[in-house]
Amino acid sequence: MRPTITCRELESFILDYLEGTLTHEQRDEFEYHLSLCPPCVDYLSAYKTTIELGKLAFDADAEGPPEGMPEDLILAILRTRDREEIA
Amino acid sequence: MADQSPAGGAPNPGPPPRVASDSRFPADGSDLLARLVAREPKAFEEVVRKHGPRMRATARRLLRSESDADDCLQNAFLQVFRHIDRFEGRASLASWLRSITANEALMMLRARRAHPEEDIEPLLPAFLPDGHRAHESPLGSEPLDALVEREQIAALVRRNIEHLPENHRTVVLLRDIEGFSTEEVAKLLDTNENVIKARLHRARAALKRLLEVSLRGEPREVDYDALSRRS
């Protein structure tokens, strides 16, 4: 069995792996480690789940559509614009 | 020649000024941007009403305070009014407005930062002396749709994002939630892409841990003896 990078070393490559920016050799080393390391397989899966959960938590369905703007805030913004125009 | 309004009040200002062909303006006939560049008063109000809610949502996520978000929004729209001529049309108007909002929010965060950044190290993965992972990742073995009810998990994730140190929270909000590119986030935060990538990775790893603790309690240590017996 050929030597592999450690889990600690793999950690620094995770973001680039997911973004597809590793070199061919780096990707090969990364995936070879995964083939030998169930804890890192689980970690990577959990990491990807975390990213997806983050996006889900703020998408329109979860968060609801943005609240309408209070009318007094709109008027304050328009007044600021008016003052700017006069100045 | 300007028309007179039927009621004899102020003369009708006439149609909006024609704008010479400009590649910034969409060919689909929507003329809001053209009218905004021409500084038509009603156009600015339309932009505020149409885009304000989404901009306000971005400001609230970054600033965590409704009153700060409203201040941010006023500053952002002031920048829009002052600098609309600089809009080059390479991105959509909504994207440009979002960038301005994010920039104003980040300036406010920088101005009010009065205490040292909390330490993210305790939330990062731990490794054994030989470089192996120290703990299991319980989230890794559960399919996404097996997790708790969608509304609950969304609220849980949002709460845990709030617990991240501010610099890391900001990056994960800008990159993963607001959808800015790494390059754009680096420009907004006045740093380089490598810093953003490192910070984003640490933020995601910390958030993973926070979520796992919330959902499953403290993670167990990896049992490497059991693993090697199985393989």
Interface residues (C-beta under 8 A of the other chain):
Chain A: T6 C7 R8 E9 E11 S12 I14 L15 D16 C37 P38 P39 C40 V41 D42 Y43 L44 S45 A46 Y47 T49 T50 I51 E52 L53 G54 K55 L56 A57 F58 D61 A62 E63 P65 P66 E67 G68 M69 L73 I74 A76 I77 L78 T80 R81 E84
Chain B: F44 E45 V48 R49 G52 P53 R54 R56 A57 R61 D70 L73 Q74 F77 L78 F81 R82 P125 F127 D130 G131 H132 R133 E136 S137 P138 L139 G140 S141 E142 L144 L147 R150 E151 I153 A154 A155 L156 V157 R158 I161 V172 D176 I177 K197 L200 H201 R204 A205 L207 K208 L211 E212 V222 L227
